Amino acid sequence: MPIFRRFGRRSKAPKEEDTPSKAELGSAAPVEGITGSPPKKPKTMAVPRTKVFEERVPAGVSMGRLIASSEEIAVDAEKTVDYAKRARIHPQTAAEIVPGKVLKRDEEGRVHIKIVFYGPSLSGKTTALRWLFANVRSLAKGKIVEISDELGRTTFFDFIPVSASDRMVFDVFTVAGQRRHAASRIKVLRDCDGLIFMADSTPEQMNENLASIQELRIALGTDRMAMLPIIVSLNKRDLPNALPVDYMVQMLDLEGYPVFATIATEGKNLLRMFQRVLRDALIFKVGI
């Protein structure tokens, strides 16, 4: 079954990710993946290579000074576990693991699939959702709901329902990335069927990226992290000091996940990334 094969890939050294077919990507143009040269990280085993759908790091550009502080990236594990319990995020049941066994339906009988954009504050989650809302014309969309502060930062969540057919609805959420909103952010993870982790490519935000992925791993637990369809977006690739993709993947310990180098303000790779998470969510949750 696809779900057990996926679990096996994440449990072992991952192989290079296959490039999506033209049928999957629709009209999106194929982009060649290229490889950066990440700094060496002391490990007993070689770091497996990860397929990257696109990377552009200008040669000779200084990335600035990267300072990693254990105090800055530390996440209160006890509080995070408590927030997850309050949100009723529990280890998966046997029924949940079987595609098509546990489905959420509305009063009209339509199946609802929940997709969540997760990541640190100002990494581009809401910008990506707005671009998709404005540009994905092949899907019927409801009204976008945004709850933000005076600076435009999400304070609880953004939400948009996307209808793929009269039988299927994708409920797409983004979360508040600021650390003080941890309780509400983790609450949005409940019943998530697919997730896009959006990281900020600038060196100054690497600590926030690390804190966010650490929080996500604690909140979801090992089994959900292994079984949930997760797509990685390394955003703001247009910035001159953007960190190399391979380096970010290694630092965030995200080897084996599909990785997309994105520019949310331009829509770069957003459609391909969105199509991928929808496809994987349907395979894992519905079994089609």
Helices and strands as residue ranges (DSSP letters): H 2-11, H 22-25, H 70-73, H 77-86, H 94-97, E 104-105, E 111-118, H 125-135, E 140-141, E 145-148, E 154-165, E 168-175, G 179-181, H 182-188, E 194-200, G 203-205, H 206-227, E 230-235, H 245-251, E 259-261, H 270-281, I 282-286
